[in-house]
Amino acid sequence: MSYVPTPAGRNLRVAVPLRAELSPEVEDLFRQLPPLNVTRTFPNTGDMAEAALAFVRAMFTAEDVDPRLRGILTLRTAWILNVPYEWEANVPTARNVGVTDAEITSVATDGPVTGLDATATLICQATDEITEDVAVSDTTLQHMLDVFGPTLTTKYILEISWFNLLSRFLASTRVPSDRGAPRSDRSSPV
């Protein structure tokens, strides 16, 4: 699939190095992870690295969050924000949790997403609103509460917000592609 967003009109030449000097504790923590560039960037945050990793784990292990919907909202966020790393890294992950190529094609569009089931369309609507307008509208929030209830609605809002943060972090640090890294069976980077 050739749907890879690119930061339009940018000639980016400066990047944050992937690894800095690490304490032995942080080095041990990150040595256990797959050799992906996203996880090689977090150690540069020093004393924040362990918390950042814990948040990543929480996003991929949250109870009752549908991995398929997480895959869709992750790809939608990456598409809207034009973050190639996040898109490339998560297309295989999304496929591994049941997102179809037709759904991936539907997510990779400008404007409102169509062609998905009602729940996935609602997640895309919430993703669009948070990513483009900072917050979901009253209509979308009420619909989410009706479908998911308060706890799961809040979890999906946090998931969307987290992937906005992560996408902006990856784009701003210029994390390079993981092309060639093994991803065939991954459903998460951790």
ZICOR-V776123 format. One record per residue. N is the residue number from 1. SS is DSSP state (2 for helix, 1 for strand, 0 for the rest). PHI is phi in degrees with one decimal (none if undefined). D_LAST is the distance of its C-alpha to the last C-alpha in whole Angstrom. Layout:
BEGIN
<<N/SS/PHI/D_LAST> <N/SS/PHI/D_LAST>>
END
This chain:
BEGIN
<<1/0/none/24> <2/0/-103.1/25> <3/0/-83.1/24> <4/0/-124.5/23> <5/0/-68.4/24> <6/0/-133.4/25> <7/0/-61.6/26> <8/0/-67.1/30> <9/0/65.1/33> <10/0/-113.4/30> <11/0/-117.3/31> <12/0/-90.1/28> <13/0/-122.4/29> <14/0/-103.8/27> <15/0/-140.3/23> <16/0/-77.6/21> <17/0/-58.7/21> <18/0/-71.1/17> <19/0/-133.9/17> <20/0/-115.9/20> <21/0/-63.1/21> <22/0/-123.1/19> <23/0/-70.0/20> <24/2/-57.7/19> <25/2/-65.6/17> <26/2/-69.1/15> <27/2/-58.5/15> <28/2/-61.2/14> <29/2/-60.5/11> <30/2/-82.1/10> <31/2/-65.1/11> <32/0/-76.7/9> <33/0/-91.4/6> <34/0/-63.9/7> <35/0/-77.8/10> <36/0/-97.9/10> <37/2/-63.8/12> <38/2/-62.3/10> <39/2/-76.8/8> <40/2/-82.3/12> <41/2/-88.0/14> <42/2/-56.7/12> <43/2/-58.4/14> <44/2/-64.1/17> <45/2/-84.1/17> <46/2/60.3/19> <47/2/-68.0/19> <48/2/-91.6/17> <49/2/-59.5/14> <50/2/-63.1/13> <51/2/-67.2/13> <52/2/-61.5/12> <53/2/-63.6/8> <54/2/-60.9/10> <55/2/-67.4/11> <56/2/-58.4/7> <57/2/-58.7/6> <58/2/-61.1/10> <59/2/-64.9/10> <60/2/-94.5/8> <61/2/-128.9/10> <62/0/-60.7/13> <63/0/-62.4/16> <64/0/72.9/18> <65/0/-76.4/17> <66/0/-71.9/17> <67/2/-57.3/14> <68/2/-64.5/17> <69/2/-66.0/18> <70/2/-61.5/15> <71/2/-61.1/15> <72/2/-66.0/18> <73/2/-68.1/18> <74/2/-65.5/15> <75/2/-65.5/18> <76/2/-62.5/21> <77/2/-61.1/20> <78/2/-60.9/19> <79/2/-67.2/22> <80/2/-61.3/24> <81/2/-86.3/23> <82/0/56.8/23> <83/0/-112.9/20> <84/2/-56.4/20> <85/2/-58.0/16> <86/2/-64.2/15> <87/2/-64.7/17> <88/2/-60.8/16> <89/2/-69.5/12> <90/2/-102.5/13> <91/2/-62.0/16> <92/2/-63.6/14> <93/2/-61.8/12> <94/2/-62.6/14> <95/2/-59.0/17> <96/2/-68.1/14> <97/0/-110.3/15> <98/0/102.4/18> <99/0/-77.1/19> <100/0/-84.7/22> <101/2/-62.0/24> <102/2/-64.0/26> <103/2/-68.0/24> <104/2/-60.9/22> <105/2/-62.0/26> <106/2/-64.5/27> <107/2/-69.2/24> <108/0/-85.7/25> <109/0/-143.6/28> <110/0/-84.1/30> <111/0/85.5/32> <112/0/-60.7/31> <113/0/-79.6/29> <114/0/-129.0/31> <115/0/89.0/31> <116/0/-108.8/28> <117/0/-65.9/28> <118/2/-60.2/30> <119/2/-69.4/26> <120/2/-65.9/24> <121/2/-63.4/27> <122/2/-62.7/27> <123/2/-61.8/23> <124/2/-66.3/24> <125/2/-61.6/27> <126/2/-63.0/25> <127/2/-61.8/23> <128/2/-58.9/26> <129/2/-67.0/28> <130/2/-65.9/25> <131/2/-70.3/24> <132/2/-95.6/28> <133/2/-119.3/30> <134/0/80.3/28> <135/0/-143.0/28> <136/0/-73.2/29> <137/0/-74.2/32> <138/2/-58.0/34> <139/2/-61.8/35> <140/2/-66.1/31> <141/2/-61.9/30> <142/2/-63.1/33> <143/2/-62.6/32> <144/2/-62.0/28> <145/2/-61.2/30> <146/2/-65.3/32> <147/2/-82.8/29> <148/2/-106.7/26> <149/2/81.1/28> <150/2/-64.6/27> <151/2/-67.5/24> <152/2/-69.9/22> <153/2/-58.3/24> <154/2/-63.9/23> <155/2/-63.6/19> <156/2/-64.8/19> <157/2/-63.3/21> <158/2/-65.8/18> <159/2/-58.8/16> <160/2/-60.9/18> <161/2/-63.2/19> <162/2/-61.3/15> <163/2/-70.5/15> <164/2/-65.3/18> <165/2/-59.1/17> <166/2/-61.7/14> <167/2/-61.0/17> <168/2/-68.4/19> <169/2/-62.7/17> <170/2/-63.5/16> <171/2/-66.9/20> <172/2/-75.0/21> <173/2/-87.2/20> <174/0/65.1/20> <175/0/-61.1/17> <176/0/-75.9/18> <177/0/-58.1/17> <178/0/-99.5/15> <179/0/-47.3/18> <180/0/93.4/18> <181/0/-73.7/14> <182/0/-66.8/13> <183/0/-138.0/12> <184/0/-57.2/14> <185/0/-117.1/12> <186/0/-78.6/9> <187/0/-119.1/9> <188/0/-167.1/5> <189/0/-80.5/4> <190/0/-120.5/0>>
END
